[in-house]
Amino acid sequence: MDEPPEDPIEVTHTLLSADALRGLVESFVLREGTDYGAREFTHEQKVAQVMAQLDSGDARIVFDPQTESVTLLMRES
């Protein structure tokens, strides 16, 4: 039997259904916790910001086969 890949796999966000992508982004936003900046944003504003970051390529979705978990990461400059 083939072993699953050990390295994290980048998942193109446009390949996910709208519902799956929304659920993933909402879960990420909720895990990020409280705002500590000069301005607080609503949940919907945070979701829209993350969606825009995915669309622009500033953020990416990564699946870790070892832990079978998914997370969002900012692209490194």
PEPEMO-V857885 format. One record per residue. N is the residue number from 1. PSI is psi in whole degrees, 0 to 359 (999 if undefined). NEAR is the number of other ideal C-beta (glycine too) atoms within 12 Angstrom. D_CENTER is the distance of its C-alpha to the mean C-alpha in Angstrom with 2 decimals. Layout:
# PEPEMO-V857885
N,PSI,NEAR,D_CENTER
N,PSI,NEAR,D_CENTER
This chain:
# PEPEMO-V857885
1,139,3,30.50
2,139,5,27.74
3,143,8,25.50
4,152,14,21.72
5,144,12,20.24
6,333,10,19.64
7,146,12,17.31
8,150,20,13.53
9,127,20,12.79
10,134,21,10.51
11,124,24,9.68
12,122,15,10.54
13,335,30,8.63
14,348,15,12.21
15,347,15,13.36
16,150,20,11.66
17,159,11,13.87
18,319,13,13.34
19,318,10,13.51
20,317,17,11.05
21,315,26,8.34
22,315,21,9.58
23,319,17,9.74
24,314,31,6.25
25,317,33,5.42
26,318,21,8.79
27,316,21,8.49
28,313,31,6.05
29,317,27,8.61
30,325,15,11.39
31,333,16,10.83
32,339,20,10.95
33,211,9,14.50
34,148,11,17.24
35,141,15,17.76
36,13,9,20.37
37,184,9,20.78
38,336,6,23.74
39,135,9,22.16
40,148,11,20.17
41,149,18,17.78
42,166,12,17.67
43,315,19,14.82
44,321,14,14.99
45,319,15,15.07
46,316,27,11.92
47,314,25,10.10
48,321,18,12.03
49,315,25,11.24
50,318,34,7.45
51,317,27,8.58
52,322,16,11.24
53,323,23,9.38
54,316,31,7.76
55,323,17,11.38
56,348,14,13.04
57,5,17,11.43
58,338,18,10.80
59,158,27,7.10
60,156,27,6.15
61,132,33,4.76
62,131,25,7.44
63,130,25,9.77
64,108,19,12.54
65,334,17,15.70
66,318,14,17.71
67,353,12,15.87
68,44,11,14.46
69,159,18,11.11
70,141,26,7.48
71,166,24,5.03
72,135,32,2.85
73,148,21,6.29
74,142,19,8.71
75,143,15,11.29
76,145,8,14.59
77,999,4,17.50
